[in-house]
Amino acid sequence: MRIYVGGFSPVIGNDQLRTLFSLHGSVTSAQVLMNKHTGQSRGFGFIVMGSAEETHSAIAALNGADLEGHTLRCFAV
């Protein structure tokens, strides 16, 4: 399942997002979307977890969590 993750700081990259979500299961893919003109993070991205159970666990644990002063929004898409 795919998870939308938004609301994080522009300094967060793919590796940091992967590390955060890997605490809740296997991460198949982590992608932070970038502004094509500035090259900076747009503050949101997508995670693909290894199973539906891991997806639900990660969303339950991280939706509303604080990451470097920003509140994460996470939901399945």
Backbone as ProteinMPNN parsed JSONL, in Angstrom:
{"seq_chain_A": "MRIYVGGFSPVIGNDQLRTLFSLHGSVTSAQVLMNKHTGQSRGFGFIVMGSAEETHSAIAALNGADLEGHTLRCFAV", "coords_chain_A": {"N_chain_A": [[0.834, -1.185, 0.0], [0.353, 2.277, -0.564], [1.472, 5.26, 0.985], [0.589, 8.56, 1.618], [2.556, 11.212, 2.68], [2.737, 14.169, 4.316], [3.482, 17.631, 5.128], [6.013, 17.895, 6.188], [9.309, 19.251, 6.894], [11.181, 21.145, 4.462], [13.815, 20.294, 4.416], [13.925, 17.602, 4.762], [14.739, 14.514, 3.336], [14.647, 11.737, 0.945], [16.038, 9.565, 2.184], [15.862, 10.123, 4.948], [13.096, 10.026, 5.331], [12.61, 7.365, 4.628], [14.07, 6.068, 6.673], [12.632, 6.872, 8.974], [10.082, 5.669, 8.521], [10.825, 3.014, 8.332], [11.039, 2.111, 10.886], [8.657, 1.0, 11.422], [8.256, -1.179, 9.837], [9.016, -2.919, 6.732], [10.261, -0.895, 4.152], [9.442, -0.34, 0.906], [9.632, 1.662, -0.973], [10.565, 5.099, -0.966], [9.778, 8.374, -1.526], [10.383, 11.721, -1.871], [8.761, 14.518, -3.076], [9.946, 16.922, -5.357], [10.391, 20.416, -6.085], [10.435, 21.355, -9.363], [11.596, 23.664, -10.354], [13.08, 24.952, -8.343], [14.412, 22.916, -7.082], [14.057, 22.21, -4.479], [12.546, 20.436, -1.73], [9.054, 19.729, -1.765], [7.711, 19.344, 0.518], [6.169, 17.118, 0.838], [5.501, 13.63, 0.196], [5.726, 10.147, -0.828], [5.353, 6.894, 0.512], [5.972, 3.449, 0.238], [5.038, 0.598, 1.794], [5.897, -2.747, 2.934], [3.715, -4.438, 3.508], [0.13, -4.551, 4.1], [-0.45, -4.512, 6.812], [1.871, -3.374, 7.903], [1.685, -0.88, 6.719], [-0.665, 0.18, 7.917], [0.183, 0.207, 10.58], [2.335, 2.042, 10.492], [0.999, 4.392, 9.68], [-0.764, 4.744, 11.855], [1.083, 5.219, 13.89], [2.561, 7.459, 13.01], [0.96, 9.514, 11.914], [0.2, 12.773, 12.619], [2.429, 13.02, 14.163], [5.377, 14.718, 15.396], [7.957, 16.01, 13.448], [10.938, 17.331, 13.418], [9.841, 19.808, 14.25], [7.598, 20.041, 12.648], [4.302, 18.961, 11.866], [3.363, 15.792, 10.916], [1.283, 14.536, 8.29], [-0.357, 11.691, 7.483], [-1.702, 9.254, 5.339], [-3.365, 6.477, 3.761], [-3.204, 5.928, 0.256]], "CA_chain_A": [[0.0, 0.0, 0.0], [1.065, 3.54, -0.679], [1.133, 6.233, 2.016], [0.903, 9.967, 1.407], [3.141, 11.829, 3.867], [2.866, 15.599, 4.058], [3.666, 18.545, 6.238], [7.36, 17.883, 6.758], [10.242, 20.32, 6.56], [11.837, 21.01, 3.165], [15.154, 19.705, 4.533], [13.786, 16.141, 4.853], [14.948, 13.852, 2.053], [14.201, 10.348, 0.789], [16.659, 8.678, 3.167], [15.307, 10.392, 6.275], [11.728, 9.518, 5.327], [12.735, 5.904, 4.647], [14.509, 5.671, 8.014], [11.524, 7.074, 9.897], [9.04, 4.67, 8.303], [11.367, 1.665, 8.511], [10.818, 1.735, 12.279], [7.336, 0.367, 11.489], [8.195, -2.279, 8.88], [9.89, -2.808, 5.558], [9.915, 0.18, 3.216], [9.756, -0.707, -0.474], [9.957, 2.872, -1.721], [10.391, 6.384, -0.291], [10.012, 9.428, -2.511], [10.021, 13.098, -1.55], [8.566, 15.248, -4.319], [10.773, 18.12, -5.435], [9.994, 21.497, -6.972], [11.31, 21.249, -10.538], [12.262, 24.932, -10.632], [14.027, 25.311, -7.286], [15.133, 21.735, -6.619], [13.78, 21.994, -3.068], [11.426, 19.572, -1.376], [7.737, 20.358, -1.72], [7.158, 19.088, 1.848], [5.351, 15.915, 0.878], [6.025, 12.514, -0.577], [5.007, 8.884, -0.768], [6.044, 5.733, 1.043], [5.338, 2.155, -0.006], [5.437, -0.372, 2.808], [5.899, -4.13, 2.469], [2.427, -5.121, 3.681], [-0.97, -3.711, 4.579], [-0.315, -4.388, 8.262], [2.926, -2.389, 8.142], [1.142, 0.407, 6.306], [-1.582, 0.65, 8.96], [0.984, 0.466, 11.768], [3.08, 3.282, 10.266], [0.053, 5.514, 9.681], [-1.236, 4.926, 13.232], [2.171, 5.75, 14.716], [3.193, 8.689, 12.528], [0.026, 10.594, 11.583], [0.143, 13.741, 13.707], [3.714, 13.055, 14.875], [6.242, 15.865, 15.155], [9.246, 15.731, 12.82], [11.71, 18.572, 13.337], [8.978, 20.976, 14.413], [6.484, 20.012, 11.707], [3.357, 17.882, 12.137], [3.157, 14.934, 9.752], [-0.03, 14.046, 7.902], [-0.153, 10.415, 6.798], [-2.887, 8.452, 5.059], [-3.218, 5.548, 2.64], [-3.753, 6.388, -1.028]], "C_chain_A": [[0.879, 1.248, 0.0], [0.552, 4.516, 0.377], [1.532, 7.628, 1.537], [1.454, 10.48, 2.736], [3.35, 13.3, 3.544], [3.129, 16.382, 5.329], [5.061, 18.559, 6.826], [8.218, 19.014, 6.209], [10.881, 20.086, 5.187], [13.238, 20.402, 3.23], [15.116, 18.177, 4.62], [13.914, 15.542, 3.451], [14.445, 12.418, 2.065], [14.746, 9.445, 1.886], [16.089, 8.884, 4.565], [13.875, 9.876, 6.394], [11.732, 7.989, 5.4], [13.105, 5.417, 6.05], [13.373, 5.778, 9.02], [10.474, 5.968, 9.75], [9.541, 3.245, 8.495], [11.271, 1.203, 9.96], [9.51, 0.963, 12.449], [7.169, -0.751, 10.465], [9.124, -2.039, 7.705], [9.36, -1.739, 4.601], [10.385, -0.232, 1.831], [10.233, 0.499, -1.264], [9.7, 4.096, -0.853], [10.73, 7.482, -1.283], [9.484, 10.762, -2.01], [9.873, 13.825, -2.874], [9.286, 16.589, -4.261], [10.166, 19.144, -6.394], [10.951, 21.496, -8.154], [12.071, 22.534, -10.847], [13.343, 25.265, -9.61], [14.882, 24.141, -6.825], [14.919, 21.435, -5.149], [12.581, 21.073, -2.893], [10.133, 20.381, -1.359], [7.037, 20.078, -0.387], [6.192, 17.925, 1.912], [5.971, 14.845, 0.003], [5.186, 11.273, -0.377], [5.927, 7.775, -0.282], [5.268, 4.503, 0.609], [5.92, 1.18, 0.996], [5.276, -1.786, 2.246], [4.576, -4.85, 2.581], [1.377, -4.134, 4.172], [-0.865, -3.492, 6.084], [0.741, -3.34, 8.618], [2.456, -0.985, 7.782], [0.261, 0.985, 7.403], [-0.832, 0.999, 10.239], [1.721, 1.804, 11.647], [2.157, 4.493, 10.309], [-0.417, 5.808, 11.105], [-0.168, 5.586, 14.097], [2.615, 7.148, 14.297], [2.244, 9.818, 12.131], [-0.113, 11.505, 12.797], [1.436, 13.847, 14.503], [4.505, 14.298, 14.492], [7.556, 15.39, 14.542], [9.944, 17.064, 12.595], [10.826, 19.813, 13.355], [7.806, 21.056, 13.456], [5.604, 18.799, 12.013], [3.097, 17.102, 10.856], [1.671, 14.615, 9.543], [0.205, 12.799, 7.068], [-1.493, 9.726, 6.553], [-2.634, 7.59, 3.827], [-3.857, 6.144, 1.392], [-3.765, 5.24, -2.02]], "O_chain_A": [[2.0, 1.244, 0.507], [-0.65, 4.593, 0.632], [2.664, 7.849, 1.107], [0.883, 10.213, 3.794], [4.064, 13.636, 2.599], [3.013, 15.869, 6.442], [5.278, 19.178, 7.867], [7.891, 19.64, 5.2], [11.098, 18.939, 4.798], [13.791, 20.03, 2.195], [16.161, 17.529, 4.559], [13.278, 16.005, 2.505], [13.89, 11.945, 3.057], [14.004, 8.647, 2.459], [15.858, 7.915, 5.288], [13.487, 9.35, 7.437], [10.952, 7.394, 6.144], [12.516, 4.46, 6.552], [13.173, 4.873, 9.83], [10.029, 5.397, 10.747], [8.748, 2.353, 8.795], [11.411, 0.01, 10.231], [9.277, 0.347, 13.488], [6.053, -1.223, 10.247], [9.908, -1.089, 7.686], [8.17, -1.695, 4.288], [11.576, -0.445, 1.606], [11.119, 0.391, -2.112], [8.733, 4.13, -0.092], [11.836, 7.52, -1.821], [8.289, 10.915, -1.757], [10.769, 13.757, -3.715], [9.241, 17.295, -3.253], [9.517, 18.789, -7.378], [12.161, 21.624, -7.966], [13.091, 22.493, -11.535], [14.397, 25.795, -9.963], [15.95, 24.339, -6.246], [15.528, 20.508, -4.614], [11.728, 20.947, -3.772], [10.119, 21.556, -0.99], [5.906, 20.517, -0.176], [5.48, 17.75, 2.9], [6.847, 15.117, -0.818], [4.083, 11.329, 0.168], [7.11, 7.726, -0.618], [4.037, 4.512, 0.612], [7.131, 0.961, 1.046], [4.616, -1.997, 1.23], [4.325, -5.787, 1.823], [1.698, -3.026, 4.602], [-1.161, -2.403, 6.575], [0.537, -2.522, 9.515], [2.792, -0.017, 8.464], [0.418, 2.147, 7.78], [-1.168, 1.975, 10.91], [1.729, 2.6, 12.586], [2.499, 5.512, 10.91], [-0.467, 6.965, 11.521], [-0.484, 6.422, 14.943], [3.008, 7.945, 15.148], [2.673, 10.966, 12.022], [-0.499, 11.056, 13.876], [1.537, 14.667, 15.416], [4.328, 14.856, 13.409], [8.193, 14.473, 15.062], [9.586, 17.826, 11.697], [11.03, 20.749, 12.581], [7.084, 22.054, 13.456], [6.108, 17.736, 12.377], [2.671, 17.661, 9.846], [0.914, 14.448, 10.5], [0.896, 12.852, 6.051], [-2.321, 9.63, 7.459], [-1.812, 7.919, 2.971], [-4.909, 6.779, 1.458], [-4.19, 5.415, -3.162]]}, "name": "protein", "num_of_chains": 1, "seq": "MRIYVGGFSPVIGNDQLRTLFSLHGSVTSAQVLMNKHTGQSRGFGFIVMGSAEETHSAIAALNGADLEGHTLRCFAV"}
